[in-house]
Amino acid sequence: MSETAADIEAERELTLARLITDYQTTFGSDEGARVLADLTRHFDPMRAVFCSATQFDLARAAVSDGQRQVLIHIFMHVSREITRDGKVGRLLPKVILPEMPESTPLPELP
C-alpha cells in the first residue's frame, strides 16, 4: 500500500507540529528562556551582518550570518501557533523574552 501525496504532507505537518511544540516547551521554560536571552545578547539577530567596506571579512560575515540564522530559526518555531487539531498555524505577533538584568553574572569560561 503506497502513501498518497496527501498522506505524506499530513505526516510532514504532524512532524513539524511536534518539533515546534518541542521548541516551545524547551525555550518556554525558565531555563530555556534564560538560554535564549543569553544567545540573543551574544548573537543579536537584529545586528548588521556586514561591517564597513574597508573592514569587510567574508568569513566573519558568514559566521555572523549563521549565528543570526540559528536564532531566527528558533524564534520562528517558538512563535508559531499550533491549532487545536495539531496543525501548524500562523506566526504569533510577538515573542516575549524575559529581561535579563545587566548585573546577572555570566559563568567564566575555562
Steps between C-alpha positions, in 0.01 A plus 500: 500500500659825389461834668327777315639851474234610751615233748862608465406866546288418807789307655739787425257746662468281810877465530545878471227562758673263745835670440351846552340379822843371610657842428222672694535262794879537505523876459176569689645371826678742732835336420434501127393865506824592681705308242314667214546844657872429539531382140316811385735720698806332347373443145245778453286409198425868435860612461654566163685204353733709288738757638656796323635438152858572607491235774296234317589142589301239306563218748399713797185618319407138418543392863300799622221428252495134606461596866221738406321237292502250788331752730247596235421130452443457875285815516289382206428166670438649843255754357294257286146418595390137518128472428262286704510230235881483528587691184757772464326836500603859451788683659399659826546877501780519753742282691549631851835426655570553868717794588847407619646770721843619396626408847425130444843334528594269219714194573867529426631290215790266578 
